[in-house]
Amino acid sequence: MKQVALIVAGGHGSRMRTNTPKQFLILKGRPVLMHTIEKFSDFNEIILVLPKKEITNWKNLCEKYCFETPHKIVSGGEERHISVNEGLKYINEDSIVAIHDGVRPLISKNLIRNLIQKVKPGHAVIPVLPIKESVRKISDSMNQNIKRQEIFLVQTPQCFVSSDIKNAYKKFHKSYFTDDASIFEKNSGNVLCINGEEKNIKITTKDDLLIADFFMQ
């Protein structure tokens, strides 16, 4: 099937304490988002979802940095799930789609291939990492240890047969779902988890940017 990357880049610079959206911050001489998009350069199609107000800025950056990796630009919404749903509208039913955070530029092409190869109808594939630290559940009425062997961090890209995830989003795209696999699972889909990568970090703070710079040395 055709392989399509759906890259969502709707973040702001609030946690970075900068007016520049985090996907446009400079990493190794270019905006973070350019590094991310290039990891999917061998896909049949790349769809980039941006806030409407940032589209002109992105086009100017592409010109400034001579960025020529082909991609389609789609206007997103105020929340991630809305942006993903908008992007899915441009994807053919007979495709495998990898939905990825625009601020995860260190994903390896090897992990992307491993995820894509395991996708089949009714089954999504996502990368996860085990928790290293001890974990506790704390609330007004509870403070107890949780077995960390049963807790995993979820990464992207999350990969699906396009018709499966599009159908799930038609029914359940709500803000309380924090990732695409949760929406897919709510629609009776099965989720296969495979080992993610320590370097596949999500850049949300200045420290993350420094770590990404170190990993790319």
Sequence and secondary structure as in RCSB ss.txt:
>XXXX:A:sequence
MKQVALIVAGGHGSRMRTNTPKQFLILKGRPVLMHTIEKFSDFNEIILVLPKKEITNWKNLCEKYCFETPHKIVS
GGEERHISVNEGLKYINEDSIVAIHDGVRPLISKNLIRNLIQKVKPGHAVIPVLPIKESVRKISDSMNQNIKRQE
IFLVQTPQCFVSSDIKNAYKKFHKSYFTDDASIFEKNSGNVLCINGEEKNIKITTKDDLLIADFFMQ
>XXXX:A:secstr
 EEEEEEE    STTTTSSS GGGSEETTEEHHHHHHHTTTTSSEEEEEE GGGHHHHHHHHHHTT     EEEE
  SSHHHHHHHHHTTS SSEEEEEEETT TT  HHHHHHHHHT BTTEEEEEEEE  S EEEEETTEEEEE GGG
 EEE S EEEEHHHHHHHHHHH  TT  SHHHHHHHTT EEEEEE  TT     SHHHHHHHHHHT 
